[in-house]
Amino acid sequence: MTALPYQSLPFLDNIIETPILMVAWAAFGVPLVIFLLILLSKLYRQYKISSYIDTVIFSSLFFTWIVGFILLIFLLFANVSGVKLYFIWITVFVSSLVFSIINNRALVKYLGLLDEKNPLKK
């Protein structure tokens, strides 16, 4: 079985030594990224595709924040190594990103983001 070369990813040394960093990233890093992306998304609001991009990015990050944090807390207490926590978080992020891309229309309808059917605008 071949091993992943960890020299190509230098930040994994810190994660190997202290796996709590992955839980801290899942708890505090993802909301910080969401906040920064909200500020950056105001720059490209003029484009028509921006609502699609915003829905995909923010819903996938929100799902990753909730599911990833809960999952990493449980796995940290089960003494899973930091590298495995990293790859599990990446898997959760990619799967929620794919889910958000595939189900974008359903998410928009569920969240009430359509202008003509938004019940809050009445």
C-alpha positions, 0 to 999 in steps of 0.5 A, spaced: 500 500 500 502 506 498 502 512 502 501 519 501 507 524 501 506 529 507 512 533 505 507 536 499 502 539 504 507 542 510 501 544 514 499 537 516 505 536 520 501 541 525 495 537 524 498 531 526 501 534 532 495 537 535 488 534 531 484 539 535 486 544 530 481 541 525 476 541 530 478 549 531 478 550 524 471 546 523 468 551 529 471 557 527 474 557 521 468 556 516 464 561 519 470 566 518 470 564 511 463 565 510 463 572 513 469 574 508 465 571 502 459 575 504 463 581 504 466 579 497 460 577 494 457 584 494 463 586 489 460 581 484 452 582 485 451 586 479 452 579 475 446 575 474 450 568 476 452 571 482 445 568 486 447 561 483 454 562 486 452 565 492 447 559 494 452 554 492 457 557 496 454 559 502 449 552 503 455 548 502 459 552 507 453 552 512 452 544 511 460 543 512 460 547 518 454 544 522 456 537 519 463 537 519 464 540 526 459 535 529 463 529 526 469 532 528 468 533 535 465 525 535 471 523 532 476 527 536 474 524 542 474 517 539 482 518 538 482 519 530 488 522 528 489 529 525 490 527 518 484 523 518 480 528 521 483 533 515 481 528 510 474 527 513 473 534 513 475 535 506 470 529 504 464 533 508 466 539 504 466 536 497 460 532 498 456 538 501 459 542 495 456 537 490 450 536 493 449 544 493 450 544 486 446 538 484 440 541 488 441 548 487 433 549 485 430 545 491 435 549 496 433 556 493 425 554 493 426 551 500 430 557 503 425 562 499 430 565 495 425 566 489 423 573 488 416 571 486 414 566 491 417 569 497 412 569 502 416 574 506 415 580 501 407 580 502 
